[in-house]
Amino acid sequence: MKNLNHILAKGEENGYVTLVQHLSEVALLAEKVANHLGLDTSIAQKGAILHDIGKASSLFQNTLKKNFQRPPGFLFRHELASLFFISILNEKEKYPVIDMIAAHHKSIYKDAGGKGLLDLDENEPEVFEKHIKGFDEWSKDALSILEHFNFETKTISAQQAKESFYEVVNYCQSKKYGYSQWKGVLIAADHLASAMSGYIKPLERKLFVLPDLSYYHSRKSELYPLSLISTSDKRKHTLVTAPTGAGKTDFLIRRCNGRVFYTLPFQASINAMYERIKDDLKNTDADVRLLHAASSIKLENGNLKEKMLQRHIGASVKVLTPHQMASLVFGTKGFEAMIADIKGCDIILDEIHTYSETTQAIVLKIVEILCNIGCRVHIGTATMPSVLYNRLVDILGGSNNIYEVKLPDEVLDTFNRHIIHKADSIESLSNIIEEAIHQNQKILLVCNQVKRAQTLFNDLSERYSHIEKMLVHSRFKRGVRSQLESDLRNIYNNSTKACLVVSTQVVEVSLDISFDLMITECAPIDALIQRFGRINRKRSKETIGQYKPIYVLAPPNEKTEALPYGLEVLQRTYEALPNGNLMKEREAQALIDTVYPGIEFVNIDLNAVFKDGQWMIKELWHNSKSALLETLDIDSVACIDEADRDVYELATYEEQAKLEIPVSYRSVGYRGLDKSANGSKPFVIPSKAYDKDLGFLVDFAKPEFYNVSLRFL
């Protein structure tokens, strides 16, 4: 056979992969994905081999050469050249394979860079001529590669290639609304093969393994009342309402029959849940993965390939945030691959009540889409307004479709843990704090804004310099934040001496800590109930019936001081809370419904690609990243300390992530700060704008505070 190793899929700078190797790896994975979806694996194999065959073109091979400079007007899309070969397929194979080839990089229409097939057909009169150059020569290599993969081939003339090309154009112009499963198969396989090249064979056995969840079925205890309730109900979906510590996580997992996607709202809670599930399933062959912006830090002890695998298809259990599923709602690039991965799986949406209004609208839309693609949806909450609960019941198809679980009042009474006190200001509580310190208690103080948390931490540091203390919020370097969370759980949480922890909302969800006293700014009632769960959390026969104090500070007078919450909801919450009395779990629902008699649901249909049970995007189209998604992703901007810049620019992806500080775009975007061209292109902040104990200091994030001596080094 002819030696084909000189024909490359990737050049030297990207790992030097031959086209034959890449196509064989994509084909292996495409068959695996197709089999998982119940599609014809032989079609998947053919589409995978043909998808990049256009890379055999000498035009493409030249682009891989070192120091290649694109001449003016140069245009070559390898996927378009791959379409020249569809005449070797039979009628049954042809259209699925076109779906796999035509849009695996660019949306066929309205591509952000105008390089989609129909964009080029419309705006580039010589699109075919530019791609056919040298075809008589390079097609021989392409056909040799196809023969290597046992295709029956025939010589293809330039005229036949042209007919095939325009047949595809006509086919793409007639596309209907919906999504293409075949495109999803190819993108999922292609991305994974590219990331894991050379490791596909051992990896392939780990894909789509159903997790053995029997461990969760074996754990029963009266302390966790949900562990005593059967999960064998035949209804498809689940809605569980129960207090923190009732065994919700185990219950939701026991409801799962297939592969599991476990979503939680915050990075801290996701890290903790990933560690927990990975440990629970360590004696099984389940492949447990973690997915969020800083997941590489959590996995730094794993090998590089393990880290790269996290975002790809086929995990047994994947722990993630709903933002990672938002591509389904907005039809952004790769959404069909997400569907290929998630279709028919069990999706757990835990702590669903904690989202902001817009995120909540996205989560509700995700639930609609999950139902449409045959998923089983299991929702857990400690607190949820009845209006939101009823909306979810409607989306999930009504009570006949949902196993609804709530604990009876006498069981809820055993979860009463807190005496609530109202206070005008933190200054009025000095005696309370001093007495708690004297009693060697662990004290948690929670602010709603980072800046206020920093100020409070400074005040307490001066006043109680001899006491162990820490500040935790989201505006630290990611590597530091990961360590702070670990210290909070493992050192401060287990302390036998007095300690002070000042925090923001990051402590609200799934951080398994149990402190003795809380002083908190007023937050919406559902968030407060979550927050309260960090006090007196450890549950044993001895602690049931023992109560610990929580002091809630009066809401501010100004709307800006109330942010990120609305002032009115804080005022309604404060009014509804008991004062000097027990917070009763059996009354929590009534409290929540008093504060939220109705909810204005945000309508995102204008931006969404799924509406009223129908797809509103055409097959083979995808959207560029949604502006709504950008505004939503409030921590999507990273910045780095100017003193770290040189290290950052030479560091690996994982090391870069550790140095990044997630901040809101508002706080750095309009200040004329430098940006690094590397990694995630972070803003560069003055060293004066970052303190190792306090984190990001917004007031100093301005160019006039740059260190002049660093500028000239």
VENRA-V241756 format. One record per pair of residues at least 6 apart in sequence whose ideal C-beta (glycine too) atoms are under 6 Angstrom apart, sorted by the first residue. I is the first residue (numbers start at 1). J is the second residue. Records with the same first field share a line. If there is no record, write none. Layout:
I: J + J
This chain:
2: 144
4: 20 + 145
5: 18
7: 19 + 56 + 141
8: 18 + 64
9: 17 + 19 + 22 + 55
10: 17
11: 64
17: 197
19: 55
23: 49
25: 193 + 200
26: 48 + 189 + 190 + 193
27: 45 + 48 + 49
28: 200 + 204
29: 189 + 192 + 193
30: 44 + 48 + 185 + 189
31: 41 + 44 + 45
32: 207
33: 185 + 188 + 189 + 340
34: 41 + 44 + 185
35: 41
36: 208
43: 93 + 96
44: 185
46: 93 + 97
47: 97 + 100
49: 149
50: 82 + 85 + 97
51: 100 + 101 + 104 + 186
53: 82 + 85 + 142
54: 78 + 81 + 82
55: 78
56: 138 + 141 + 142
57: 81 + 138
58: 134 + 138
59: 76
60: 76 + 78
75: 130
79: 101 + 104 + 105
80: 131
81: 131
82: 101
83: 101 + 165 + 168
84: 161 + 164
86: 94 + 164
87: 160 + 164
88: 153
89: 97
96: 182
98: 168
99: 180 + 182 + 183
100: 182 + 186
102: 108 + 117
103: 183 + 620
104: 186 + 187
106: 115 + 116
107: 116 + 621 + 622
108: 116 + 117 + 118 + 172 + 620
109: 116 + 118 + 621
111: 119
112: 624
117: 172
118: 172
120: 127
121: 169
128: 162 + 165
132: 158
135: 158
139: 156
143: 153
146: 153
147: 153
175: 618 + 619 + 620
177: 615 + 618
178: 615 + 619
179: 336
180: 619 + 620
183: 336
184: 336 + 337 + 339 + 340
185: 340
187: 334 + 337
188: 313 + 337 + 340
192: 312
195: 308
196: 203
199: 305
206: 287
207: 314
208: 314
209: 285 + 287 + 316
211: 286 + 316 + 317
212: 284
213: 253
215: 280
216: 250 + 253 + 254
217: 254
219: 227
220: 227
221: 227
223: 539
224: 247
225: 246 + 407 + 411
226: 242 + 246 + 247 + 251
227: 247
231: 254 + 255
233: 403
235: 401 + 402 + 403
236: 376 + 401
237: 377 + 396 + 401 + 402
238: 255 + 378 + 403
239: 379 + 402 + 404
240: 248 + 251 + 380 + 405
241: 381 + 406
242: 248 + 407
243: 382 + 415 + 585
244: 382 + 533
245: 539
248: 380
252: 348 + 378 + 380
255: 378
256: 346
258: 345 + 346
259: 316 + 345
260: 317 + 346
261: 318 + 345 + 347
262: 319 + 348
263: 320 + 322 + 349
264: 270 + 273 + 350 + 351
265: 351 + 354 + 509
266: 509
267: 292
268: 485 + 506 + 511
269: 509 + 510
270: 292 + 319
271: 298
272: 510
273: 319
274: 290 + 319
277: 288 + 317
278: 288
281: 288
286: 316 + 317
287: 315 + 316
288: 317
289: 310 + 315 + 318
290: 298 + 310 + 319
291: 310 + 311 + 320 + 324
292: 321
294: 478 + 657
295: 310
296: 307 + 654 + 657
297: 478 + 479 + 482 + 657 + 658
299: 307
300: 654
313: 341
322: 363 + 366
325: 366
326: 362 + 629
327: 334 + 335 + 338
328: 335 + 338 + 369
329: 362 + 365 + 608
330: 623 + 626 + 629
331: 609 + 617 + 622 + 623
332: 623 + 625
333: 622
339: 373
343: 373
344: 374
345: 375
346: 376
347: 370 + 375 + 377
348: 378
349: 379
350: 380
351: 509
352: 379 + 381
353: 381 + 383 + 384 + 526
354: 509
355: 363
357: 602
358: 602 + 632
361: 602 + 604
365: 608
367: 377 + 395
368: 395
369: 610
370: 377
383: 526 + 529 + 592
385: 592 + 596
386: 593
387: 598 + 599
396: 402
409: 586
412: 585 + 586
414: 544
415: 585
416: 582 + 584 + 585
417: 536
418: 532 + 550 + 583
419: 547 + 549 + 582
420: 550 + 577 + 578 + 583
421: 551 + 580
422: 552 + 579
423: 429 + 551 + 553
424: 554
429: 519 + 551
436: 443 + 517
437: 498
440: 497 + 498
441: 516 + 517
442: 495 + 499 + 515 + 516
443: 500 + 517
444: 501 + 515 + 518 + 534
445: 502 + 519
446: 503 + 520 + 531
447: 453 + 504 + 521
448: 521 + 523
450: 473 + 475 + 504
453: 473 + 502 + 504
454: 694
456: 502
457: 471 + 502
460: 500
467: 498 + 500
468: 499
469: 500
470: 501
471: 502
472: 484 + 488 + 503
473: 504 + 506
474: 506
475: 695 + 696
476: 695
477: 659 + 661
478: 657 + 658 + 660
479: 658
492: 499 + 501
493: 513
507: 534
508: 530 + 531
513: 534
514: 537 + 538
515: 534 + 535
516: 548
517: 549
518: 535 + 550
519: 551
520: 531 + 552
521: 553
522: 552 + 555 + 570 + 574
524: 565 + 569 + 573
525: 573 + 591 + 592 + 595
526: 592
532: 550
535: 548 + 550
536: 548
555: 570 + 571 + 574
556: 562
559: 567
562: 570
572: 595
573: 595
576: 591 + 594 + 595
605: 611
607: 626 + 628
609: 616 + 617
634: 664
635: 662
637: 663 + 665
638: 660 + 662 + 680 + 682
639: 661 + 663 + 668 + 682 + 683 + 685
640: 648 + 659 + 682 + 684
641: 687 + 690
642: 684 + 686 + 687 + 710
643: 687
644: 659
645: 684
648: 656 + 659
649: 678
656: 679
660: 682
661: 696
663: 696
667: 698
668: 683 + 701
671: 702
672: 703
673: 683
674: 684
675: 681 + 683
676: 682 + 684
685: 701
686: 700 + 705 + 706
687: 707
688: 700 + 705
689: 697 + 700 + 701
690: 696
